[in-house]
Amino acid sequence: MINILMRVSDAGNPKKPKLPFATPLYCLDNCRHVFGQDRLTVFADNCSPQTLQAIRERGLEPLEISLGNAGAFRHVLEFALERFSGHDRLYLLEDDYLHLPSAPALLEEGLDIADYVTLYDHPDKYLNAGDGGPNPFIREGGELGRVLLTKSAHWKTTNSTTMTFAVKAEVLAEDAPVWRKFAARSFEGFSFLQGRPQNLGQALRRMFSAHPRRRLVSSLPGAATHCELAWLAPLIPWNETMPGGTP
């Protein structure tokens, strides 16, 4: 079973337009519908009394913090390290993601074959860096890697994802020094964890020189999306109403 640690905040980024109905509370409702809420913990970062009350009306008691993006992630990290161990499965989730009903089963399958799992098939992974794409590892319309198969899906190994990912507690504990360093910089964190220290500088190469390399996989096609309009996961009609609520 997946334990979901979801960060909810009233502080969005107006420079990144998102699906108009995909508010943090809508994404929370979608999460509750898809995953249930027995194993859901909500961290309310800089939330208004109205948002806190709305969360409570859903039968959840939010853990209130006022730390900002990176600080909230570090807080969730330390919470996870204190509460979970060994093969416990965790999903660290931001409040601007939507999921399809297949998401819980796919996260379980992904964690059977990889250290980290994302259900977000990033559209930037198909934009060449030389043509202005933001990911420096993309060439000829894609990235080098492997395609893997589980019972329900194909997966590709991939070089990075956002700060929304699934991981086993034992892996997160071993990688905690990396994530404390790169709490709001997922690309750099995954670059290090996958053995690309050339992007990190001499000091960090020495600091983490003995750290094990990790495998990150992404489902094909995606079963979740980041809600920023410019970067919706391809091939899924995300503009339609998702499970869990009414826009």
Secondary structure, 3 states (H helix, E strand, C coil): CEEEEEEEECCCCCCCCECCCCCHHHHHHHHHHHHCCCCEEEEEECCCHHHHHHHHHCCCCCEEECCHHHHHHHHHHHHHHHHCCCCCEEEEECCCEEECCCHHHHHHHHHCCCCEEECECCHHHHCCHHHCCCCCCCECCECCCCEEECCCCEEEECCCCCCCEEEEHHHHHHHHHHHHHCCCCHHHHHHHHCCCHHHCCHHHHHHCCCCCCCCEEEEECCCEEECEHHHCCCCCCCCCCCCCCCC
